[in-house]
Amino acid sequence: MTARWLGDCAATGTITFDVDAESAILAHDLKYADHAMIMSHQAYGPDVGVPRLLDVLDQVGIQATFFMPGWVAKVRPRLASTIVDRGHEVAHHSYSHQSPTDLTDAAQHADFERACEVFASQGVEIFGHRAAMWEATSSTLDLVREFGLSYDSSLMGDDKPYRISADGVRPLAELPVHWSLDDWEQYAFLPSPAVGNVIESPAKVLEMWKLEIDAMLEFGSLFNLTCHPFLSGRPSRAVALRSLIEYGLEQGMRFATCRDVAADVLADSQVREVHQRHLITGTGDYPQTPGR
């Protein structure tokens, strides 16, 4: 019996873009704000990559999800609404792209709320969230619920969607991610800060991701691809991404926004459910000096 969240297909794909722009670097150190090469490298994403990728999505006829830091939406006030007007989803990706694991609960709350305020001021409705660098904490999931969002896409506990429950509150849909389905590990290169040092051939990446599609069709999984417009918006990479989506469609894969998949997940009684307390192991009686 096919799970409801899959629709009538053997597997579902979500093409997602993390529109980090300059925030991915400024979160490392504000000194880079005066480094024109690095800032232009990051600005390429929203200024050139996003328009190109929107055209690619038009060509293949699918909808995608763009996770955007609130700061990026604020400094480019037409960016989020333009994406929505083209038929796609914009989702929450923090305000500043600072890792939640580096913030106090109070600072994380303020950052999360600030992003929500930016999107609300622009008339952009937000349904889901992805933590900066995927580094969510248990408090992050509480914030997703507090601000009325329905899903998260930061964790790695399955290759199929699952629900995260907690006592006395509604469950969240989790749309899991993985390093093997992230263009950062394939294309990211900057001499400083040291955020990546590899430039793979798009042909190699296309081959790898096609194999993932084949396997996920066999196992009924979620092909949740994470791309960054400053990386995958480059010409040969955008062409490879278009070829990948065309391949998935030819194989019978359904592509949808994260919002739509999350709604199906929350309505599907067959989906695995994990209590939030089990996501954080805690140290318990674990040795304070592992290995000694």
N, C-alpha and C positions, 0 to 999 in steps of 0.2 A: 504493500500500500504506500503510495507516494505521500510524503509529508505535505501538509497544506501549504507551508511556507514556500515550497518549491513550485507551486502552481501546477501546470501540466508538464513540466520539464524535469529532466533528470538532475539538473543542477541550475543554480542561479548565480549570476554575476553582478557585482556592484563595482562600477568604475568610479573611484574616488580620487579627488585632487586636494592635497593640502596646500592651500594658497598662503604659504608662510611669508613670502616676500622677504623684506629686510628683517622682519622680527626674528627669524630663525638665527640670525647672526647677532643682532642687538641683544638677544637674551643671553648670549655668551659674554659680551662685554660692550658697553656703550662706546668704547674707544673706536670701534669700527665704523661709527656713524660718519667719521671724517675720512674714510677710506673709499675714494670714489670708485675704484675698480670693483671692490667687493660689493658695495651698495648697488652698482649698476648690474652686477651679476645676479643679484637677488631681485632687483626691479624688473628684470627681463621676464620673470614669471607672470606677474599680473599685467604688465604692459604689452608683452608680445606673446608669451606662452598661452595665456588664457584665451585671447581672441582666436588664436590658431586652433586650440583644442576645442573650443566651442564650434568652430567650423567642421572639425573632424567628427564631432558628435552629431552634427547635422547630417553629414555625409553617410554615417552608418545608421542613423535613425534611432538612437537610444538616448535615455536620460541618465544623467550622472549626478553625483553629490560632491559639492565643493565645501570642504571644511576650511573655515577662514577665521584667523584671529581677529578679535574685535578691533585691534589697533590698525590692522591692514584695511578693514572696512571703513574705519574712521578717516584715515588719511587719503583714501580713494573712495569718496562717498557715493559714487555711481557704480562701483564694481559689483557689489552684492546684488543690487537690484537688476543690473544688466544680466547677470547669470540667471536670476529667477525669470526675467522676461524672456529668456531664450528657452525656457521650459525645464530648468534644472533645479536641484535643491541646494540651498546654502545651509550649512550646519555650523555649530559652535566648535571653536578650536582654541579656547581660552581667549584672553584679551592680549596678553603680552608674549605668548609662546614660552613662558618660563615653565620649567618642569614642576608639576605639583609636588613631587617628592622633595623639592628644594624650598617649598613655601610652608609657612605655618598654616594652620587651618583658617585663621582669620584672613591672612593674606590671600590664600587660595579663594576664599569666599568673595573677597573684594574684587579679585581679578575676574572670577566667573561672572559676577553680577555686572561688572563694567561692560563686558562683552555683550551680555543680554541687553543692556541699555542702549548700546550702539545700534544693534540690529533692530530693536523696537523703534528707535528714533528714525530709522530709514524705512520702516514699514515692511521689514523682512521677517517673516515668521520662521521660527527655529524649532525643530523637532528633535534633533539629536546632537550628540557631542562626541568629540575625539580629543583625548588629552594630548597636550604638547608632548611630542616625542613618545607618545603612548604611555607615559609614565604616570598612570592614574594611581590614586590611593583609595582606600575605603571611603575617605571623606569626599573624594571626587564623585563617587557614585551617589552619595547622599545629596550632593549639589545638583546632580542631574535630575533627581527626583524633586528636590525643593523648588527648582525653577521650571517644573512642569514639562520637562522633556521626556521622550518615550524610549530613547535608546542611547547606548554607548557603543563606541567602536574603538576600543583601546587595548583589549585583553587578548590572551592567546590560549584560552582553556579548551578550545575545540576547533575543528575545521568546519563545523556547522553552527548556525546561530543557537544561542541558548538564552534562557531567562535567568535573571538574577533577582532572587526574592529577598525580602527582609521583613522582620516582624512588624505587622500593623501598617504596612505601606504597600503600594502597588508594585508589581514586578517591573523590571526594566528588560528590554531586549538587548542582548549583547551580540554584536556583529563582529566576530573575532578577526584579528589581523595576524600577520606573520611577516618576518624579515624576508622570506623567500618571495613574497608578493609585494615588495616595496622597491620602487625605482631608485631610492637613495643608495641602497647597497650595490646597485649596478652602475650608476652614473655620477654620483656625487664626487666632486673634486674641488678643493680649495686649498691653497698653500697655507692660509691662516684665516680664521681659526681652523684647527684640524678636525673638520667635520666629515671628511671623506677623502680618499686618495685613489679612486679607481674610475676608469672610463672604459666600460665594456662596449663591445659592438652591439648595436641594436639587433643584429641578426641572431647573436647568441642569446640575448635576452628574450627575443621573440620565441625562439626554440624552447627555452626553459619554461616560459609561461604557457605555451601551447601544451606542453607535457602536463602542466598543472591542470589545465582545462580538461584534458583527456581523463586524468585520474579523478578529478572531482565529479565528472559526469558518471564515472563508475561508482563512486561512493556516495553520491547525493550530497555534495558539500557546497559551501559558499565560496565562490571565487571572488574574494574581497580584495581588489587591487588598489594599492596606495601609490599615487603618482604625485609629483610636484611639478607645477607648470614651468619653473625655472630649469628643470631637468628634462622632463618628457615633452615640454613644449618646443625643444630644439628640433629642427627640420627632420632629420633622419629618424629620430625617436618618435616624433608624432606620426610619421608614416608607418613605423613599426607598430605603434599602438592601434592605429586604424586597421592594419592587417590582423592584429590579434583579435579585435572585436569582431571583425568579419569572420574570422575562423570560428570563434565561439558561436556566432549566429548560425553558421553553416552546420555546426555540430548539434544544434538544437538547444543551446543554452539560452535561458531567459536573462535579460539584463534589466535591472530596475534601480530606482533610487534606494538609498538606505532607509528613507522614511517609509516607503512602500513595503520593503522586506520586513522591517521592524513591525509594522502593523500586522502582517501575515504571521510573524513569529508569535506575537502576543495573543493571536486568536487561535493558535494551533496547540491543541492539547497534547500532541505527541512530542513537542519540543522539550528537551532536557532542561530541568530547573536546578539551579545551584543556589544555596543560601549564601548571602553576602558574607556571613561570618566565616565561611569555609574558604573564601578567597584569600584571606590573610592568615597565614599559618601562625604567626607570632613566635616568639623565641621559646616560650615555655621553659622546659628544663634543658634546652639545647646548650651545649658548652659555650661559654663566653669567648673562648679562644679556640675556634674550630681548628682541628688538626694538631692540637698540642696536648 
